[in-house]
C-alpha cells in the first residue's frame, strides 16, 4: 500500500494546476506521487524562465454515500455502498491561511478500498504529535456538492492550523441549493429535498462513523457536523442503539455542532442529553448573525440552535461558544455583513475547535490566551483576538485526560 499520509503539509514547487481527474487505482496514486516528487526535486529551471511559485499541498480524506454514474460523475442518489478516498489540494505557500481568501486548486482525487482507507488513516493519526493526534470527522450541510465538501474541509483544516487530518462525510445534498419549485413549496423545495436526503443518509453515516472510529479509535475522533448535517448526526446518535452502545463504551473525543440547523428546543431537550454520554465533550457553536439560519427559522417558524437572539442556548452538559465577535476570514466587510454561517470562514471557531477542544485543554484555556470571555450564563463568547499555537503552549495547562 502506498504511504498516503506523506502528501499532507508538504510544500512543492509547481503551479498547482494538475488536471482535476477522478483517480481510482493504486497506479494512478503512484503516478501522482511521482509527479509531486518530480516537481519537488531540486532541479534548477532554465535561467530564462522564472522559478515556479511554491505550492502547499494538503490532503482531505472522505467517505461518500453519493452514487456515481457510469462515467464516474457523482450524483444526488444514495449509493449502495460507501466510497472511500482522498482529495489533494494545492494552494500558494505564501497565503495567510487564517485570514486570506484561500486559493485552493484540486490537484487530484484518489479512491481507496475500505481496508486501505482505514490503514492509511490510522497511520496518519498515529503519526501526529499528541495531543493533536486525532481526526476531525466533518459532516457538511445544505446545498453542498461533493467537490464543495472536499474544499470546505480542506479550507477549514488550513484555518485550524494543526496537522490533524480531516475526513469529510459526503451525503447526497443538492449541490446547487436550488430545486424546481412545486405548488406546495415554491421557494424551499431544495431545503425539503436535502432534509429528506439527510434522513435517508443516516444508515450510511452510521457505517462511515464506525469505519473512522475503527481506524483512529473513538478517543481520537472529533465529530463536527455543520448546519443541516447536524440533523443527520444528532438524530443518528440519539436513535441508533448499537451505535450508542459502541460509543457509550468508548466515547468520542468531542462532538461539536457548528451552526446547527436544528430546532433549539429539540436540540436542548432531546439531542443534548442523548448525545452527551457518547462523547468526552459536547459543544454548540452559535452566532447572533447567521443569515442562513434566519431564513431557515422563518421557513420553519422555529428558533434554530445555531442562531441566538442575544442569549445563546445553554443546557447541562453542553459547552456553548458564541462566535458572533470571533475572527473570521474575509476582513471587516465579511465580519460585519457576512452571513456567519460558512464553516470555512470561521477562523476563530476553527482555532478553538482544534487547539482547545481537540487538544483536550480545559475550557478556561480561552481566558489564558484571551480568545474568549465567560459570561454570567456560562457562555463562552469569542473575542476579536486570535491567538496562535505558541500562546496555547505557553499559557495553558497540560491537556486534560479523557474519561
N, C-alpha and C positions, 0 to 999 in steps of 0.2 A: 504493500500500500504506500502511496506517495505521502511524504510528510506535508500535509496540507496546512499545518499551522505556520509554516515558515513564511508564508506570504504576508502575514499580519505585520503592520507597523514597520515596513521596510521602505526606505527611500531608494528609488531607482531613477536612472537618467533616461528620459524619454518624453514623448509628447502626451502620453496618457490617452491616445486616441485609437487604441486597439479596437478593431471592429467588434461590435456587440453581437455575439453569436451564442446560440444555445449549445452548450457542450454536454455530452452525455457519456463519454468513455474515459478510461484511465489514460489512453493515448492522447486525448485532447488536453487533459491536465498536464501531462508531461510536455506537450508541445508549448503550452502556455508558460510553464515554469522555465523551459529552455529559452523562450522569448524574453522573459523578465530577467533571467540570469545573464543573457547576452547583452541586454540593454544596460544592465548594471555593471558590466565589465569596465575596466579602466582604459579601454582603447581610446586614443585621442582622435577627435574628428579632424578632417582636413582644415588647415588654417583658414581657408577662405569661407568656411561655414561656421556660424555661431554655435556654441555648445547648447544642446537642448536643455530646457529648464528641468530641474529635478522634480520628480513626481513622487508623492507619498502614496503608498498602496495600503488599502485596508480590506479586510475580509469580513463579510457578513454571512452567517450561516442561516439556513432557512429550512422550514418544514411546511410544505404546501398541501392543501386539500383541494386545490383548483385543478379540475380536469384539463387535459390538453387535447387539441385537435390532432388530426393525423399529420399535419405539417409542423407540429411541435408548439404551436401557439397556445398560451393558457386561455382558459375560458372562464365563464361565471358559473359553470356547473360543478357540482360536488364530484370529486374523483372517487373511484372505488378503493383506492389505496393512497397512502401518503407518499409524497415525493420529497426526497431529502437532497440537499445540495448546499452550495455556497456561491456567493457573488463577490466578485473582486472589483473594487473601485479604485480609481486614481484621482488625486487632487494635487494642485500645486503645493509644493512643500512650504512655501513662504506664507501661506494664508494663516490668519489667526482663527483657529478652529472654534474659539469660544465667542467670537464677535462677528466675523465676516460672513457674508452670504457664500457658503462653500460651493466651489465649482467642481462638483463630482462628475466623473465620467465612468460609466460602467465598462470595464475592460473585458470582462468575460463572466460567464456563469457555468458552473460545473455540477452535474447531477451525480449523486453518490448512492450506493446501496445503503440500506439501513445499518448494516454492520460497519461499513467504512465510516459513515457519519458518526456513529457512536464512538468508535475507537479514536477517530481524529479529534472529536470534540473533547473527549476525556483527556487526551494528550495535551490539548490546547489549554484546558482549565488547569491541569496539574502543573503546567509549565509556568503559570502566572504566579508572581510573588504574593504570599499572604500579607494582609488579609483580603487582597483583591483577587483571590483565586476562586472566582465564581463566574457563572454565566447569566446574562440577562436574557430572559425569555419574553420577548416583546410581542404583544398581540395588537394589531392595528385596528383602526376604527372605520367609520363610514366612508364610502366613496374612495377606496384605496385600491389601486391596481397592484399586481404582483411586482412590477418594477418599482412603483412608488413605495411599497412596503420595504423592499430592499434598500432603497435610497433613504427613506426616513430612518431606518435602523442604522445605516452607515453614518449619516449626519449626526444622529443622536449619540452614537458611540464616540465620534470625534469630539463632540462638545463635552461629553462626560470626562474626557481626558484621563482615562485609565486604560490599561491593557486588557481588561475583562472582555471576553468575546460576547457579541450579541447574536441571538438566534431569533429570527422573525417567524412567527406563525402566520401564514398567508391563507386566509379563508376567502371564499368567492364573493367578495364585495363588488358592487358596481363601481368600477374604476373611475367612471366619468362623474359619478354623483348625480346623473341625470337619467330619468327613465321616461318613457312615453306616458303622458298624463292619462288618467282614467276619469270617468264621470264622477266616481266616488271620491277620488283623490287627485284633483287636477294639478296640485303643486308638490305633493310629497310622496309620490309613488316610489321614487328611488329609495327614500328612507324606509318605507314599508318593506320593499324588496330586500334591503340589506338587513333589516331586523329579522326577517324570515330566514335569510341565509345564515345569520348568526346562530339562530336556534338550531338549524339543520347541521351546523358545524360542530356542535358540542361533542358528539362521539369522536370525531376526528381530533378535536383539541385534546380530549382525554388521552387518546393514543399518543399524540405528539408530546404532551407533557410527561407521560410515563417514559417515553423514549429519552427525553432530555434528562430527566431525573435519574434514569438508569445509567446514563453516560457520565453525568457530572456528580451525582449524589445530591439528594434533596437539600442538605445544608449548604450546598454550593450553587443553588439555583435561586435567582431573584425573578419573580414573575411580575411583569409590568404590562397590564392591559391599559389601552388608551381609548377614550371616547366610547363608541359603541361596542368596541371589543370588551369593555368592562361588563356588559350584559352577558356576553358569551362566557367569559371567565367566571364571573360571580355566580351565575346560575349553575354552571357545571360543578364548581367546587361545593356549592351548597347542596346539590341534589344527587351527585354520583356517589353512592355509598361505598363501593370498592375503592374508589379514588380517595375518599375521605379516610378510609381505614389505612390506606398506604401512607398518606401524608400525616395522619394523626400519630403514627408510629415514628415517622422520620420527617419532621416539619421542614418546610422551605425556609430559606434564609429570610425572605421578605416577600410580601405581596403588596405592590404599590399601585393603587388605582390613580391613573393620571387623567384629570379632567373627565371623570366618568359620566357618561350619558345614561344615567340611571336615576330613577325617581328617588328623591332624597329620603323619604320616609322608608321605602323598602330597603334602601341601602343601609340606613342606620338600624332599623329594627329587625331585618332579616339577614342581609348579607354579612354585616359585620360580625354578629355572634356566630354565624355559621362558618365563616372563613377563619376567624381568629384562632381556633385550635390547630389549624393546619400550617401555621407559619410562626417563626420567631418574632416577626414584626409586621404589623399591618398599618398601611399608610393611605391617606387621602390627600392628593394634591389638588387644590381647588382655587378658583380665582373669582374676583368680583367683576372682571371684564372679559367675559368669554362670549363673543358674538355668536358663535356656532351653537352653544348651549342655550343662549337666549332664544334662538329660533326653535330649537328642539323643545324648550319649555313652553313656548307659545303654541306649538303644534299639539303637544300632549296635554297642555293646561296643567302642568305639574312643575314643581321646583326640582331641578336636576342637582345631583350631589356635587358635580364638578363646578357649579356656579353658585355663588352665595350673594345675598343682598347686603352684606356688611358684617354679618355674624356667621362665620363658617360653621358647617355641621360638625358636631362633636359627638362622640359615643365612647362608652367604656371599652378599653382595649384598642382604641383607634388613635393613631398619631396623625393629627391634622396639620397640614402645611399650607398656609395661604401664600400663593405665589404672585399675588397681584402686583407687588412692588419689586419682585425679583428681576434680575437682569435677564434680558432676552436678546437674541441676535437680531440684527436689523436696525439698530440705532434708535434714536429718540422717536422718530416717526412711528416705527413699529411698536415701540414701548407704549406710546400714548394712544395711538389709534388702531393698533393691530387687534386681531381677534383673541389673542391669548389662548389659543386652542392648540395650535400645531406643536407636537412634541419636539420636533426637530429644531425649533427656535428657542426652546425653554432652557437656556444655558444654566441659569441658577438652579432650576429644579433638577436638571440632569447632574450637576455637580453634587448637589445634596444627596441625590439618589445613589450616586456612585461612591462618594467619599465618606459620607456619614452613615447611610443605611447599608450599602453594600460592604463597606469597610468595617461594619459592626462596631461603630463608635456610638457612644451614648448620645441621646438627643441634645444634651447640654453642650456638646462639642460645638453646636451652632453659636452659642453665646461666646465661646472662647475665640472663635475665628471671626465673629461679627457678621455672620451670614444671615442670622435671623434673630428676632426678639420674641420672647414668650409673653403672651398677654394673659389677662386675669382668667380667661376662659380655658386656658391651657392650649391655645392655638399657637403654633409656630408661624410667625409672619416673616417671610423673606425680606431682607433689606436690599438696597441698591448697591451693596458692596459685594464684590465677587472675589472670594479668597482663592488661594492656589494650594497645591499639594503640600508645599513647604509649610504653610500656615497650619494645616491639619497635623502634620508630623510634629511640629514644634509645640503647638498649643493644646492639643487634645490628648487625653489619656489613652492608654493602650486599649485596643478593641475589646469590647465586652464579649465573653464567650457565648455561644449559642446554648439554648437549653438542651 
